Amino acid sequence: MSNSFWILSWLPFKSENSISSFKEYFLLEVVSPIFNLSFFVLIASFTRPNSDLNTWVIGNSFLLSANLSLFRVGSIMVKERYNGRLETLIASPSSTFRFILANTIFPVIVSTITTIFGLQISSYFFSQSIHLSFSLFLIIISSMFSSVCFGLFLSNLAFITDSLNFLLNLFYYILLMFSGANFPISQLPHYLRFINDIIPLSHGITSAKLYLSNSNFKYQLFLELLVGIFYLNLTIFFSFFLEKKARQIGKLGSF
Amino acid sequence: MAFFQSIFYNVLLQFKMSLSRPMYRFTLIVSPIVNTMLIFEMFRKSNVSDAANYIVFGSGLMGLWSSITFSSIGDISRERYIGTLSTVYVAPLNFNLTIFYRIIGNTILSSMAFLISIISAHLFFKISMPIYHKYYFIISFIMIIVSFSIISMPISYLMLISRKSSLYMNMIEYPIFILCGFAFPTNKLPALIRFISYVLTPTWTTKLLHESLHKNLDIYQINHAFKETILLNLIYCLFILILWKHIDSQVRKNATLEVV
């Protein structure tokens, strides 16, 4: 990949985070999500006192990435519009897809680090220590990829709506409910279970649980990757379609 | 008369301002519904005796605190951003009173989260919440409104001297859920952390609420929680008075009322 691609991926990430000091960044991106994780694991320890808390630790560690992939990546286009760069981005000779792809690199790296950190910290406090192997690393990075692709897909909605923050929060709750991190999907009504199949992280969480119980996790890992690729393709398709729509309805500018 | 008028118009203004924001409406309406569903599913098949209280009132308390976090406390940042914070600060009506009235208005409005939790628990899961001792329940509820309003004050003050509102708002939401035992009893926490819980009024108001919902009242526990709530609120008020002097001088020295 060319040097300009790395610059293209580094600069949006830098512009997003340079306002905060390292301490603030760490508190917001790592410590705060760990509180979210602890809350749900503590509820699980109260409601199921004799259960192995590893299930909740894994699920909620994976969900840590949702903060970054939804609220940071998901609002890329909103920020581009707010800063007045969206029109320039559309008009530039460089492809929008290249810009979108470049935006996945650092969020995937950071959310992988956050998830690993969360997994190690929470497993130390709440359950048996989880050893990070290559397979588990592969599951985490695949899940982060699909999660970030989902965030990119949502970021495209900024072309047609002003209420993206509302939508991002709604999708965060959907991940919280349907990813299988906090309760088994079998508890949900049949007609809602399909949501678990089409959202990111759910297959990754299942795959990690299977891996830790020494079962075959590869099929679920494959499905997680497939979900990521599906959302990446959807992003490419929608960016083209919604860009056209935004030109028609005049949504490229801030006002 | 002017005193009551200022309360009335500030509370009314807060109602209008809060409800005009889509994000507030989302936090007030959607968040308690989803929290009720999530906590219900987590408590399903558990052997917890008063699970219904934790499901319904736990999600109500979570909704109330989230609304307070993102509205009462976030309002200072919003005022700063739209450029009205310095005007409100020097207006004839005491700034502390303006903030307190708005916090009260917001807490009253945000307490609708309880109603939404009760309705959603009944609609989706057929959970009904019989109130056996309505006077105790009403007192507990009033104590929640008062205590949550008082605890919001020092946190709002911090927003006056810092522009990192997003950081603070995120950092105080879930820790309070955990420390104050909204969805599980505080005795599940390690002893050292429990010490922090005991100096937070929401811990005692939550306990008061749970105790008042039991069919067989434990008067000793209710009295204990009530006294602790009153005592802590008085200490908080004293702390607010001392803190205000420091904040007022810091605000003027560092000129933090404007965006830049």
Interface residues (C-beta under 8 A of the other chain):
Chain A: S20 E24 L27 L28 V31 S32 F35 N36 S38 F39 F40 L42 I43 A44 S45 F46 T47 R48 S163 N165 F166 N169 L170 Y173 L176 M177 N182 F183 Q187 L188
Chain B: P22 M23 F26 V30 S31 V34 M37 L38 I39 E41 M42 F43 R44 S46 V48 A51 K164 S166 L167 N170 M171 E173 Y174 P175 F177 I178 A183 F184 P185 K188 L189
